Amino acid sequence: MTLVGHSLLRALGFQISSERQAWYIWDLVRHHLRERKVLFVHLDEAQDLASRGTKHELRAVAAMLKTLMTDADWPVSIILSGTTELEDILNHDPQLARRMKTIHFGPLSGVGHADDVLSLVEAYCRRGELMIDEETATIELAERLIHAAANQFGLVIELTLAAMEQAYLSGNEMLSMRHFVEAYAQRSGSDDAFNPFVIPDYHRIDARQVFVRELH
């Protein structure tokens, strides 16, 4: 808990000795949130807030979050994102759970989400001032992207941004399939024989594996 407090203080531009007690650190956090008029705090990988999962630690995490949200002088909205283990923290305290609006991002599928993923890629290109050619902007790209991301929404976004970065680095104003090929290769360390953006039968690839290469 003190590590999270220290991280928040650093994000707020304030550092203190690591020897301070937890109550003092969190009093400072509340003070600097109020002084800087912070309205939202986003804690990513929030399941790690109670990494040991003991009842005492879960109670401490829930109490800290509720204190920030109900502070009489400056209440702050909390955004938590993480894996399914985050449910343990929320379900441990009904009062905390009631204060949260939950959104679950389930696994994607090529059949059900390819259109949405293609629209997402096109939207990112517009925002990033990149064009995307007609041969690339297809449902097939979206299906390959979903598979390459192991059906995870967050990884779809990461791979899309990585492909755009490849386009920028190569001086291209047009996003193409080869940029997705390069982005996946850099991320996974795998060769073309195990790249979902290269081979026809990409469904045989386990996109969760890295450094996969053909044996010669």
N, C-alpha and C positions, 0 to 999 in steps of 0.2 A: 504493500500500500504506500509506503514512503517513497518507493521508486516512482510510482505514478505521480505522486505529489511533486517530486523533484522535476519530473518531465514537464508537468504543467507549468511550474514556475519558470523553467527555462524557456518554454514557448511564450510565456508572458514577459520575457526579458529580465528575469530575476533569478539569481543563484544564491544558495546558502550552503552552509556546511552540512555534510551528510550525517553529522552526529546529532542533529536536531530530532526531537521526538515527533511522532506522527501528528499529534494534536496541534503542535506549533506550525508544522508544515502546512496543514490543511487550513488553519486560520489565515496563513499568509496567502494561500491559493484563493480563498474567498475574498480577501482584501484586494488582491490585484485584479481579480475578475471584476470587482465592483469599480475600482479606480479606472480600469481601461474600458469599462462599459461593454464587456464581453457578454453577448446574448446566448451564444451556442458553444458547447464544447463537444468535439467529436473525438471519441476514443476508439481507434481501430484495433483490431485483434483483441477485443474487449474480453474474450474468454480467458485471457491470461491474467486478468485482474484477480482471479482466484485460482491460480494455477495448481495449488495443492488440493483445492476442493474441500477443505475441512469446514465444518459447520461454523467454527469461529471466524474463519476467513470470509466465508460467504456472508455472514452477518455484518462483518466490518465493511465489506464492499457495498452491500445494500444500504447500510447506514450512511456511508460517505456520499453515495449518489443521491439519496433522498435529501441529505443536508444541503447539497448544492442546489437541488431543484426547489427546495422550500425555504431557502434563506430569506429571512424577513426583509433584509436590506437590499439584496440583489439576487433574486432567483435566476438561475441559469438553466436553459434547456439542454439536456444531455442527448447526444446521438451516439449510440453504441453499434458497432458493426463487428462481426466475427463469425466463427464457426458455430455449429449446433451446440457446443458446450456452453455457449453463452446463455442458453435456455436455463441451465442449472442456477445461474445467478438470479435471473428474473423470477423463476418459479420458487426460489427459496423464500422470497418475501412478497406476499400478495399485495402489500401496499405499494411496493416498487413496481410490480407488474401492472397495476391499475393505472399508474402514471405514464406508462409507455404505450405508444402506438407501434405495433410490431408489423414488420414486412418480411416475409420469408421468400428468398430467392431460391426456388427449386432448380433442379438440373434442366438444362435446355435439351431440345431434341430437334434434329434436322426437319422432321415432318411438321412439328408444331410451331417452330420459332424462326425458321429460315427467313421468312419475309421481314420479320421484326429486326433480325440481326442485319440483314442487308440495308434496311432503312437506317439503322444505327450507324453502320459504316459510312453511308452516304452523308449522314448528318455531321459526323466527325470530319469528313473531308471538306464539307462546306465551311465548317467552323475553322478548320486548319488551312483554308484557302488552297486546297488541292483539288484537282479534277480527278475523276476516275473513269477509265475508258469502259465502253459498253461491253467488251469481252470479259472484263474483270467484274463489273457490277452485275453479277448473276446470282441466281439461287444456288448454283453449284458452289460459288465462292462461300456463301453463307453456310452451307452445309459442311464444307471442308473446315471452315473457321470454327464452327461449333464442335466438330470432332477434335480438331487440334487443341481446343481449349478444354478438352475432357468434359464437355457439356456444362462448364461453369461460366456463369454470366460475367464474373469479374475478370476471368482470363480472356474472354472474348474481347473485352475492352482493352486489356493490356496488350494483347497481340495486335489489335487494330492500331493502337498508338505506336507500337514497335514497328509495324509496317510503314506507317506514316513517317516515322523517324528515318527509316531506310531511304524513303523517297527524298526527304529533305537532304540527307547526307550525300546522296548521289546527284543532287542538283536537279531532280525531276519535279515538274509541276503536275505530273500525272501519276496517280497511284495505280500500280499494276500488280498482277499475281506474283511476279518475281520478288516484289518487296515483302509479300507475306512469306514466300519461300525463305528469304534471307532472315526475316524476323524469327521464324520458327527455328531455323538452323542455329541461330545465335542463342536462342532461349534454351533449346534442348541439347545442343551439342551433337545431334544425330546427323547422319549423312542423308543424301537424297532418297535412298531406298527406304527410309523410315520418316519421310517428310509428307504429311497429309496434303500439302499443297503441290506435290510433285507427281506421286504415283496414282494410277487409275483406281486400284483397289485399296484406297486409304483406310477403309473401315477395319482392316486387319491390324492397323497400327495401334499400340497402346500408348496414347498420348501422355500418360502419366509417367512414362519412363524417359530417362535422359541418357545421353551418350550411347545411343544404340547405333551400331554400325554393322555392315555386312562383313561376314568372315570370308577371307580370301585364302 
